[in-house]
Amino acid sequence: MAAKLGLSMARVSLAWMLSKRYVIAPIVGCTSPDHVREAAAAPDVSLSPETIRELEELYVPHVKTGAF
């Protein structure tokens, strides 16, 4: 999907997260200046409802394990 949109996977995933009303404070780990730039640019990406649907169709939920 990122290649189709001409964006990085990080930017698309952050844009998707920001499209969700229940995500109010995503925690982003940045280990380089490029990561910071990608994170800062994500709010400028507007994903269409169709793109969001396509992204969510690919997701397979995982069973929680451990002491959570």
C-alpha positions, 0 to 999 in steps of 0.5 A, a space after each residue: 500500500 505504501 508503494 502504491 501511495 508513493 509514501 514510506 510504510 512508516 508514514 502510511 501507518 502513522 497516518 492510519 493511526 491518526 485517522 482513528 479517533 480513539 488514538 490520542 497519543 501514539 508513541 513513536 520510537 525514533 532512532 534517527 532524524 529520518 524517523 522524526 521527519 517521517 513521523 512529523 509528516 504523517 499528519 499531512 497525509 490524508 488517507 481515503 476511506 477506501 485506502 483505510 478499508 484496504 489497509 484494515 482488510 490486510 490486518 490479522 488480529 493476534 491472540 494476546 499472550 503473557 500477563 496482559 
